Amino acid sequence: MALSIGLCSLLVHDYDEAIAFFKRIRFELLEDLPVTSEKRWVRMAPQGEQGCALLLARATTPEQSAQVGKQAGGRVAFFLYADDFWEIYDYMQDQGVRFVEAPRVEPYGMVVNFLDLYGNRWDLIEAPKSDA
């Protein structure tokens, strides 16, 4: 029996503004289905991604609204892997993405921290190439 993580919820203030932001950074809209008159089932993932996707969850209570942009309490909440770090980094800069540091090399690869439209922290990472 195999298990996998299929979705990660991301609290948003507005479905459409979140969809627009993620489309700007090369995510694709996988589903946008009405659940009720106010709730939608909105799944997005990086173009071509076959694994985990984001479920955009519109905040509906004051408690949820207070947590938008604070998914991980100020720590990095999401890790976006790229095959070509510099191509994606340059593209994201052109799209006005807010980077909070300069790119750096870590044991796990080239990395830079950026913020989504609500202030959640993300890492853009290119894993080191194996010598095998």
C-alpha positions as CSV (number, residue, x, y, z in Angstrom):
1,M,0.0,0.0,0.0
2,A,1.5,3.3,-1.1
3,L,0.8,6.7,0.4
4,S,1.5,10.2,-1.0
5,I,0.6,13.7,-0.1
6,G,-1.8,15.0,-2.7
7,L,-2.8,18.4,-1.5
8,C,-1.6,21.2,0.8
9,S,-4.1,23.8,1.8
10,L,-3.1,27.4,1.3
11,L,-5.4,30.0,3.0
12,V,-6.2,32.9,0.7
13,H,-8.4,36.0,1.0
14,D,-9.7,35.7,-2.6
15,Y,-9.7,32.8,-5.0
16,D,-9.3,34.8,-8.2
17,E,-6.4,37.0,-7.0
18,A,-4.6,33.9,-5.7
19,I,-5.1,32.1,-9.0
20,A,-3.7,35.1,-10.9
21,F,-0.6,35.2,-8.7
22,F,0.2,31.5,-9.1
23,K,-0.4,31.6,-12.8
24,R,2.2,34.4,-12.9
25,I,4.8,32.1,-11.4
26,R,4.0,29.2,-13.8
27,F,1.4,27.3,-11.9
28,E,-1.5,25.9,-13.7
29,L,-5.1,25.7,-12.7
30,L,-6.0,22.1,-12.3
31,E,-9.6,22.5,-11.0
32,D,-12.0,25.3,-10.1
33,L,-15.3,23.8,-9.1
34,P,-18.1,25.4,-7.2
35,V,-18.9,23.6,-3.9
36,T,-21.4,26.1,-2.5
37,S,-22.4,29.6,-3.5
38,E,-19.3,30.9,-1.6
39,K,-16.9,27.9,-1.6
40,R,-14.8,26.6,-4.5
41,W,-12.6,23.6,-4.9
42,V,-9.5,25.2,-6.5
43,R,-6.4,23.1,-7.1
44,M,-3.2,24.5,-8.6
45,A,0.3,23.1,-9.2
46,P,3.5,24.0,-11.0
47,Q,3.1,23.4,-14.7
48,G,3.7,19.7,-15.4
49,E,3.7,18.7,-11.7
50,Q,2.4,15.2,-11.2
51,G,2.6,15.1,-7.4
52,C,1.4,17.4,-4.7
53,A,-0.8,20.4,-5.5
54,L,-2.1,23.4,-3.6
55,L,-5.7,23.6,-2.5
56,L,-6.6,27.3,-2.4
57,A,-8.8,27.7,0.7
58,R,-10.6,31.0,1.1
59,A,-10.6,32.2,4.6
60,T,-14.1,32.5,5.9
61,T,-13.8,33.2,9.6
62,P,-11.9,35.9,11.5
63,E,-9.5,33.2,12.9
64,Q,-8.7,32.0,9.4
65,S,-8.4,35.5,8.0
66,A,-5.8,36.3,10.7
67,Q,-3.7,33.3,9.5
68,V,-3.6,34.2,5.8
69,G,0.1,34.8,5.1
70,K,1.2,33.1,8.2
71,Q,0.9,29.4,7.1
72,A,4.1,28.4,8.9
73,G,4.3,31.1,11.6
74,G,7.0,33.1,9.7
75,R,9.1,30.1,8.6
76,V,9.3,28.8,5.1
77,A,6.0,27.1,4.4
78,F,6.5,25.8,0.9
79,F,9.5,24.5,-1.2
80,L,9.4,25.0,-5.0
81,Y,12.0,22.9,-6.9
82,A,13.3,24.1,-10.2
83,D,15.4,22.3,-12.8
84,D,17.0,25.6,-13.9
85,F,17.2,27.9,-10.9
86,W,18.5,31.0,-12.7
87,E,15.9,30.8,-15.5
88,I,13.0,30.6,-13.0
89,Y,14.6,33.1,-10.6
90,D,15.0,35.7,-13.5
91,Y,11.4,34.9,-14.7
92,M,10.0,35.4,-11.2
93,Q,11.9,38.7,-10.8
94,D,10.4,39.9,-14.1
95,Q,6.9,39.0,-12.7
96,G,7.5,41.2,-9.6
97,V,7.9,38.4,-7.1
98,R,9.2,39.7,-3.8
99,F,12.5,38.0,-2.9
100,V,13.7,38.6,0.7
101,E,17.3,37.7,0.2
102,A,20.0,37.0,-2.5
103,P,20.4,33.5,-3.9
104,R,22.7,31.4,-1.9
105,V,24.3,27.9,-2.0
106,E,23.3,25.4,0.7
107,P,24.2,21.7,1.1
108,Y,20.8,20.9,-0.4
109,G,21.2,23.2,-3.4
110,M,20.9,26.7,-4.8
111,V,18.1,28.5,-2.8
112,V,16.4,31.8,-2.5
113,N,13.5,32.9,-0.2
114,F,10.5,34.7,-1.7
115,L,7.0,35.7,-0.6
116,D,3.7,34.9,-2.2
117,L,1.0,37.6,-2.6
118,Y,0.0,37.2,1.1
119,G,3.5,37.1,2.6
120,N,3.9,33.3,3.1
121,R,7.6,32.3,2.8
122,W,8.6,30.0,0.0
123,D,12.0,28.6,-1.0
124,L,12.9,28.3,-4.7
125,I,15.5,25.5,-4.8
126,E,17.6,23.7,-7.4
127,A,19.0,20.5,-5.9
128,P,22.7,19.9,-6.6
129,K,23.4,17.8,-9.6
130,S,24.6,14.3,-8.8
131,D,27.9,13.1,-10.2
132,A,26.6,9.6,-10.9
